[in-house]
Amino acid sequence: MSLKDQVVLVTGSSGGIGNALVDALTAAGAVVVGADRAPKEGQALADFFPLDVTSERQCAAVVRETTAKYGRIDALVHAAGVLGATPEIMETTTEEFDSIMRINASGTFSMVRETAQSMISSGTAGAILILSSVAAKEARSNYLSYNASKLAVLHIMWSFAQILGPNGISVNAIAPGPVNTPMWAQFAKDSGPDAAANRAKRAAQLPMRRFAEPDEVARAILFLADPDNRYITGVTLDVAGGAHLGMGT
């Protein structure tokens, strides 16, 4: 890996995948700037910014202040996102749908746009990585707001990959399947009375027969963030244990 001294901005840095990513980037020698609603105790970050991704002003401020202090942003990893409170589609209110879309989709757009402008202004041929989900790629009977928002993330990635390519900026998405994080713990709990059985049932649907660990997702992100791999752009890398092989689409 050649991420030593690269300035990497990680949103959602306090979450399950975000925390694993901070550790992996730090081990690789990157200068890691975290941003989230609240800091995670004990994280080894160069800097931390409080961030509500639904605030366009806050998104712009985090990018602006990071660029001002370090001179550039070499890579953005936008991992901030939420699952939503209501699994049942017919019981999901339009207000909740709008809220999830604003956090997961509009927040992604704001962060990618602001970072892209910063990279262009500083002449940085950087990398932008955003978190989608395998749930974006198939019909599902629950968490429609989340699934739809993660499909919107893919369209954001494709468009920015196309327009930023001439600047040497790569834009890609990571699409995790089930990961051992608090978000999937919520999903298992909300999916029925027996959370352990729900986890086991989902794991049995995967060719690998297990969930991913957060550090496995982090390693895939590091691969696409690495300067040696920035010719790769406009792709979605599934880190899902072969989910689509077992379930179809």
C-alpha positions in Angstrom: 0.0 0.0 0.0 1.2 3.5 -0.7 -1.1 5.5 1.6 1.7 6.8 3.8 1.2 10.5 4.5 -2.0 10.6 2.4 -4.6 12.9 3.9 -7.8 10.9 4.2 -11.1 12.3 5.4 -13.5 9.6 6.8 -17.1 10.5 7.5 -19.0 8.1 9.8 -15.6 7.6 11.5 -17.2 6.5 14.8 -19.3 3.7 13.3 -18.5 0.1 12.9 -16.9 0.2 9.5 -15.6 3.7 10.0 -13.7 2.8 13.2 -12.1 -0.2 11.5 -11.2 2.0 8.6 -9.5 4.5 10.9 -7.4 1.8 12.4 -6.4 0.4 9.0 -5.6 3.8 7.5 -3.5 4.7 10.6 -1.6 1.5 10.3 -0.9 2.3 6.7 0.6 5.6 7.7 -2.2 7.9 6.4 -3.1 11.2 8.0 -6.7 10.4 9.1 -9.3 13.1 9.7 -12.5 11.8 11.2 -16.0 13.4 11.0 -19.2 12.1 12.6 -22.0 13.3 14.9 -19.8 12.5 17.9 -16.3 11.3 18.4 -15.4 7.8 19.4 -13.3 7.6 22.5 -9.7 6.5 22.0 -9.5 6.9 18.3 -6.1 7.9 17.0 -7.1 10.7 14.6 -5.1 13.6 13.3 -8.3 15.7 13.6 -12.0 15.3 14.3 -14.9 17.4 13.1 -18.5 17.2 14.3 -20.6 16.6 11.3 -24.3 16.3 10.5 -24.4 15.3 6.9 -27.9 16.7 6.4 -26.3 20.1 6.8 -24.8 21.3 3.5 -23.1 24.1 5.5 -21.4 21.6 7.8 -20.3 19.4 4.9 -18.7 22.3 3.2 -17.0 23.5 6.5 -15.4 20.1 7.2 -13.9 19.9 3.7 -12.8 23.6 3.8 -11.2 23.3 7.2 -9.4 20.0 6.3 -8.1 21.5 3.1 -7.0 24.7 4.8 -5.0 22.8 7.5 -3.5 20.1 5.4 -3.3 21.7 2.0 -5.4 19.0 0.2 -7.6 16.0 0.7 -6.1 12.9 -1.0 -9.0 10.7 -0.4 -12.6 10.9 0.9 -14.3 7.8 2.4 -17.9 8.6 3.0 -19.2 6.0 5.4 -21.8 8.0 7.2 -25.3 6.5 7.0 -28.3 5.1 8.8 -30.6 2.1 8.4 -33.9 3.7 9.5 -36.3 2.9 12.2 -39.2 1.1 10.4 -38.5 -2.2 8.6 -42.1 -2.6 7.2 -42.5 -0.8 3.9 -46.3 -0.2 4.3 -45.7 1.3 7.7 -42.9 3.6 6.6 -44.0 7.2 6.6 -43.1 9.6 3.8 -41.4 11.8 6.4 -39.1 8.9 7.5 -38.4 8.0 3.8 -37.4 11.6 3.2 -35.2 11.7 6.3 -33.3 8.5 5.3 -32.8 9.8 1.8 -31.5 13.1 3.1 -29.0 11.4 5.3 -27.8 8.6 3.0 -28.2 10.1 -0.4 -28.3 13.9 -0.1 -25.5 13.8 2.5 -23.4 11.7 0.1 -24.0 14.2 -2.7 -23.0 17.1 -0.5 -19.8 15.5 0.7 -18.7 14.2 -2.7 -19.4 17.6 -4.4 -17.5 19.6 -1.8 -14.6 17.2 -1.8 -14.5 17.1 -5.6 -14.3 20.9 -5.7 -11.5 20.9 -3.2 -9.5 18.3 -5.1 -10.0 20.2 -8.4 -8.9 23.5 -6.7 -5.8 22.0 -5.2 -4.9 20.0 -8.3 -5.1 16.7 -6.4 -5.7 13.5 -8.4 -7.4 11.9 -5.4 -9.9 9.1 -4.6 -13.5 9.3 -3.5 -15.0 6.2 -1.9 -18.6 6.0 -0.9 -20.5 3.3 0.9 -23.5 1.7 -0.9 -24.9 -1.8 -0.1 -25.8 -5.0 -1.8 -29.4 -4.1 -0.8 -29.3 -1.5 -3.5 -29.2 -4.2 -6.2 -32.2 -6.3 -5.5 -35.9 -6.1 -4.5 -36.4 -6.5 -0.8 -39.5 -6.5 1.4 -38.2 -4.3 4.2 -36.2 -1.1 4.8 -37.1 0.4 1.4 -35.9 3.9 2.4 -32.4 2.5 3.1 -32.3 0.3 -0.1 -33.5 3.2 -2.3 -31.0 5.6 -0.7 -28.1 3.2 -1.4 -29.2 2.9 -5.0 -29.1 6.7 -5.3 -25.5 6.5 -3.9 -24.5 4.4 -6.9 -25.9 7.0 -9.3 -24.0 9.7 -7.5 -20.8 7.6 -7.9 -21.3 6.9 -11.6 -22.0 10.6 -12.4 -19.0 11.9 -10.5 -16.7 9.2 -11.8 -17.6 10.4 -15.3 -17.1 14.1 -14.7 -14.0 13.9 -12.5 -12.1 11.4 -14.6 -10.4 14.1 -16.7 -9.0 15.5 -13.4 -7.5 12.2 -12.5 -9.9 11.7 -9.6 -11.3 8.2 -9.1 -14.8 7.7 -7.7 -15.9 4.2 -6.6 -18.4 2.5 -4.3 -18.1 -0.3 -1.8 -21.2 -2.4 -1.4 -21.1 -4.5 1.8 -23.4 -7.3 2.5 -24.1 -8.2 6.2 -21.3 -7.0 8.4 -20.8 -7.5 12.1 -21.7 -3.9 13.1 -24.3 -2.2 15.3 -26.3 -1.5 12.1 -26.8 -5.2 11.4 -27.5 -5.9 15.0 -30.4 -3.5 14.7 -31.5 -5.2 11.5 -31.5 -8.6 13.1 -33.4 -7.3 16.2 -36.0 -5.6 14.0 -36.5 -8.6 11.8 -38.2 -10.8 14.3 -38.3 -11.9 18.0 -35.1 -14.1 17.7 -32.2 -11.9 16.6 -29.7 -14.8 16.7 -31.9 -16.9 14.5 -32.3 -14.0 12.1 -28.5 -13.6 11.8 -28.0 -17.3 11.3 -30.7 -17.4 8.6 -29.1 -14.5 6.7 -25.6 -16.0 7.0 -26.9 -19.3 5.6 -27.9 -17.5 2.4 -24.3 -16.5 1.7 -21.9 -18.7 -0.1 -19.3 -17.8 2.6 -21.8 -18.8 5.3 -20.8 -15.9 7.5 -20.9 -12.1 7.9 -18.0 -9.9 7.0 -15.9 -8.3 9.8 -15.5 -4.5 9.6 -11.8 -4.8 8.9 -12.5 -6.9 5.8 -14.6 -4.0 4.4 -11.8 -1.6 5.5 -9.2 -3.5 3.5 -11.3 -3.3 0.3 -11.6 0.4 0.8 -7.9 0.8 1.3 -7.3 -1.0 -2.0 -9.4 1.5 -4.0 -8.1 4.5 -2.0 -4.4 3.5 -2.8 -2.8 5.9 -5.3 -1.5 2.9 -7.2 -5.1 1.8 -8.0 -6.7 5.1 -8.9 -7.1 4.2 -12.6 -10.0 2.1 -11.4 -13.1 4.3 -11.4 -16.8 4.1 -11.7 -17.0 0.6 -10.2 -18.9 -1.0 -7.2 -16.9 -3.6 -5.3 -19.2 -6.0 -3.4 -17.7 -7.1 -0.1 -20.6 -9.5 0.6 -19.4 -13.1 0.7 -20.9 -13.9 -2.7 -24.3 -12.7 -1.7 -25.7 -12.4 -5.2 -24.4 -15.8 -6.2 -26.6 -17.3 -3.6 -29.7 -15.1 -3.9 -30.0 -13.9 -7.4 -31.3 -10.4 -8.3 
